[in-house]
Amino acid sequence: MKKNTPLILAFLAAVLTESCRKENEASPAEEVYTVFQTPVTGLSGLCFAADKSGFYAVSDKTGIYELNTDGTLRRKLNYGGSNDFEAISLHPVSRSLYLADESQMNVIKLSPDETGFIPVVQISIPGGIANKGLEGLSCGTDTLYITNQESPALLIKYVLSTGNEASRTRLDFASYLSDIFFDSSDQTIWICDSQEQALYHCTLSGALIASQDIPFIQKAEALVIDRAAGFAWIGCDASGKLYKIKLSI
């Protein structure tokens, strides 16, 4: 028995070491994403603040917010209306905030005093379905990239300098366009689909480059991409949670 004691002890030590290693390893979810709770009920739109130290966020129920990157509240803007906001984007040059209102089917700009709005463009979707309209908005230097959610799922480009719509493209690879992000790092766009629970990377013309599954988000409706850091920030309309997700595409 004494002869086998060192072998038994070595075996037990190996088992305990392996058990501890597994317990201390990060789970796959922890490696892929981090979750922050926000105070925003119906979190439906997101964009970086000018210095990227936080976000502007909108609710389709309660208005416009500024958040820190951990989801905590900086402030709620003075606007006190009842718009059905589904998207928000900060213009890269003017720093004006543009918003998409699904009920009114228009894009508007927040006034400098943050108490009212300036009309930008009314969007008409022949045969469109109520409450499945404008869901995504992102500003390029002179182009607004807009998505119509469903029936049809459309990518719309609107040119600010001319005041004209440049194009409409059906996106057949997606079923429920929930938000869009213009990526100036390589002149592409990103789209989240809350029904397919997927993130799509596309050309400016709407051709699919790659996709990434996001099954852990119940209702992904707000999107910001940080290519330099390698992360997507996605807000969940159902829970008000903000997800920081490692990009794999």
N, C-alpha and C positions, 0 to 999 in steps of 0.2 A: 504493500500500500504506500509506503514511504517513497518508493521509487517512482510512483505515478503522480505524487503530489505536485511536483513542479509543472508537469504537463497539464494537470487539471487547473492549476492556478493560472497558467498562461492562457488556457482556453477561456476561462471565466473573464480574465482581463480583456481579452480580445472582444468577447461578446458585449461587455459593458462599454468598451470604447466605441464600438460600432453603434450601440444604442444611443449613447450620448451624442455621437456625431449626427445621427439622423434627427434627433430631437432639436438640435441646434441649427440644422440647415434651414434656410429660408424656403418656404413653400413656393411652388411655381407661381401662384398668384402674387406673392410678395415680390418676386423677382420681376414680374411683368408690370405691375401697377401699384399705385398708392392711392388711397381714398381719403378725401376730406369732406366733412359735412359743411354745407353753407346754410345761411339763413334764408335762402331764396326759395320760396314755394313756386313750383312750376318753372324751374330753371330751363329756359328755352333758347338763350343766346349768350354768346361769350366773345370777348375780344381782349387783346392785350391793352393795357394802359400804354401811354406813349413811351415810358421808360422801361416797360416790361417787368416792372416790380409788382404788378398786380393786374387785375382784370376789371373791365366793365361787364356787367351781366344784366340780362333782362328776364323778366317773368311775364308770361301771358296773363297773369292775374294781378300782380302787385307793383309793377313799375321797373325802375332802373336803379342799379346798385353799383358801387365800387367794392371790390373784394381784394383781400390779400391772397397770395398764392397758396396759403394754407386754408383758404375758404372762409376765413373770418371777415367780418364786415368792417370796411373803412367808413362808408357812409351810404345813405340812401339819398338819391338825388331829389330835388325839390318838386319835380314834376308830380302832379297829383291826379292825373287823368285815369282813364280806364281802357287804354288801347290794348289790343290783342297783339302784343309784341312777340315775335318769334325769332328775331335775329338782330344783332347789333354789330357794327364795325366802325373802327376809328380810321379816318382818312389819313394816309401816311404823310401828307404834306400839310394840309389845312388843320389837321387835328379835330375836325368836326366829327360828331357822332352821327352815323346814319343808322336808321332802324327800319325793319320791315314789319308792317302791320297786316296780319293775315285776314282779319275781318274786313278791313277797308281795301285790301289788295293794293297797297301802295308802299312806296319807300319815302320816308321823310327824314329831315335833318333836325337835330336838336338845336334850339335857339341858343345864342351865347349866354343868356341868363338862365338857361336850363328850366324854363317854365313853359315853353311852348315849342312849336314845330314849324319847319319850313317845308312845304311840299316839294318833292323831287320828281317822282314819276308815278303815274297810275299804271298798273299792270292788268291787262285784260287777257283772260284765258278762256277762249271759246270752248264751251262744254265742260268747263272746270267744275269741281265739286266743292261745296262749302266746307270749310274747316280742313281742307286738304290742299291749300293754296300756298302762298309765300311762306317758306320756312327757313331759307338760307340767304345770307347776304354777306359779301366781303368786298372791301375796297381795294382796287388797284390804284395806280396813280391817276388814271383818267377813265377807268372802267369799273362799273359795279357788276359783280358776279352774283347772280340771283338764282335761287332754285325754287321751282314750283314742286310741291311735295309729291303729288300723285295724280294720275288721270288727267293729263299726262305728267310723267316725271320729266321736267324740263330744266336745262341750263340756259339762262337768259343773260345776255351781255348788254349793258346799257352804257353809252358813252356820255360822260358828264359834260365835256367841252362842247358837244354838238346838241345835246339834249335828245338824242335819237337812240333807239334800240338797234344794236348792231346785228344780233343773231339770236335764234332759238334752236336748241338742239335737244332731241329726245335722247334720254340716257336709258338704254334698254337693259343694261347690266344691273340696274338698281330698281328697287320697288317703292321706296319710301324715303325721299331725299329730305333729311332733317336739318342739315346745316352745311355750309361751304366755307372754305378758307383759301384765299389767294396766297400762294407761296412765292414771295419775291426772290427767294434764294435761287430758284431755278425756273421761275416763270411757269409754274404748274398750279393745279388746284387740288384740294382735298375735299372729300364729301363723306359725311357719315349717314348711314342708313339705319334708322331705329328699328325697322321691321326685320331686316336681314341680320341686324347686329354686326355690322361690318363697317370698316373704314376703307375708303377708296382713294387711291392716288391717280390723278388723271392729267392729261394734257389740257391746255387751255381750250381746245376744241371739244373736250369731253371724252376723248378716247381713253379707255382704261389702261393704266400702266401696271398697277399691282393692287392687291387688297390684303387687309389684315382683319381677322375676326376679333370681335369684342363681345363675346357672349355673356360676360359678367356685368354688362350695363343693360339694365332693363329697358330704358327708353332714352337713347343717346340723341340729344337735340341741340347741343351747343359744342362748338369745335374751335380749337386754336392749335396750330402746329408750331413747334419750335424745332426746326431742323438742326440748328447749330448744337442744341443740347440733346437732340435725339428723342424728343418726347412729343406726344399728343396730349392735349388737355381736353377732356370731354365732360360735359355736364349732363346729368340725368334729370329729365323733366319729372319723372315719377317720384324720386326720392330727394331731390335737391342736392345730391352728392356730386362732388367734383373729382374726376379721376385723372391722375397723372400716369400716362401709359408709355412704356418704352416702345419706340417704333421698331418694327422688324422688317419694314419695307422701305 
